[in-house]
């Protein structure tokens, strides 16, 4: 059994010694590629989150005079679309406030 393990060690050691000039640059390339892909993914997620936040800020419901801030009935005019993307461009929107 010991001779078999010793033979495997000799073969593996020789193989690693021959592949080392190739493995070092490959590991270097794969490490930088992994960092680049991680940075690219974080950039993509940040860009999509920013675009989603901009879209959500276009929803006018919280500034509408019909908005009730009630969990059960947010808007008596359009209860199904209140606070959703479908509410963008609501034809019944009326600005809330003394100047609206």
C-alpha positions in Angstrom: 0.0 0.0 0.0 2.8 2.4 0.9 4.5 1.7 -2.5 1.3 2.6 -4.3 1.0 5.9 -2.4 4.6 6.7 -3.0 4.2 6.0 -6.8 1.1 8.3 -6.9 3.1 11.0 -5.1 6.0 10.8 -7.5 3.6 11.0 -10.5 1.7 13.9 -9.1 4.8 15.8 -8.1 6.3 15.3 -11.5 3.1 16.4 -13.2 2.8 19.5 -11.0 6.4 20.4 -11.7 5.8 20.2 -15.5 2.5 22.1 -15.4 3.7 24.9 -13.0 4.9 27.3 -15.7 1.5 27.0 -17.3 -0.6 27.0 -14.0 0.9 30.3 -12.6 -0.2 32.5 -15.5 -3.5 30.7 -15.8 -4.3 31.2 -12.1 -3.2 34.9 -12.5 -5.6 35.3 -15.4 -8.5 33.5 -13.7 -8.0 35.5 -10.5 -8.2 38.9 -12.4 -11.1 37.6 -14.5 -13.0 36.7 -11.3 -12.3 40.2 -9.9 -13.4 41.9 -13.1 -16.6 39.8 -13.4 -17.4 40.6 -9.7 -16.9 44.3 -10.3 -18.9 44.2 -13.5 -21.8 42.4 -11.7 -21.8 44.9 -8.9 -21.9 47.8 -11.4 -24.8 46.2 -13.3 -26.7 45.6 -10.1 -26.1 49.2 -9.0 -27.2 50.6 -12.4 -30.4 48.5 -12.4 -31.2 49.5 -8.8 -30.7 53.2 -9.7 -33.0 52.8 -12.7 -35.6 51.1 -10.6 -35.4 53.8 -8.0 -35.9 56.5 -10.6 -39.0 54.6 -12.0 -40.5 54.3 -8.5 -40.0 58.0 -7.8 -42.2 58.8 -10.8 -45.2 57.3 -8.9 -47.3 60.3 -7.9 -49.6 58.8 -5.4 -48.1 60.1 -2.2 -48.4 63.7 -3.4 -52.1 63.3 -4.6 -54.9 64.8 -2.6 -56.9 61.5 -2.9 -54.1 59.5 -1.3 -55.3 58.4 2.2 -52.1 56.7 3.6 -54.5 54.0 4.9 -53.2 50.4 4.5 -56.7 49.1 3.6 -57.6 51.8 1.1 -54.7 53.8 -0.3 -56.7 55.6 -3.0 -60.5 55.7 -3.2 -60.4 56.6 -6.9 -58.0 53.9 -8.1 -57.6 51.4 -5.3 -56.1 48.6 -7.4 -53.3 50.7 -9.0 -52.4 53.0 -6.1 -48.6 53.0 -5.3 -47.8 50.8 -8.3 -46.1 51.5 -11.7 -49.6 51.6 -13.3 -50.3 54.8 -11.3 -47.7 56.7 -13.3 -49.6 59.2 -15.5 -52.8 58.8 -13.4 -55.5 61.0 -15.1 -57.1 61.8 -11.8 -54.0 63.0 -10.0 -54.4 66.3 -8.2 -51.5 67.8 -6.4 -51.9 67.8 -2.6 -51.1 71.0 -0.7 -52.2 74.6 -0.5 -50.5 75.6 -3.7 -51.6 72.5 -5.8 
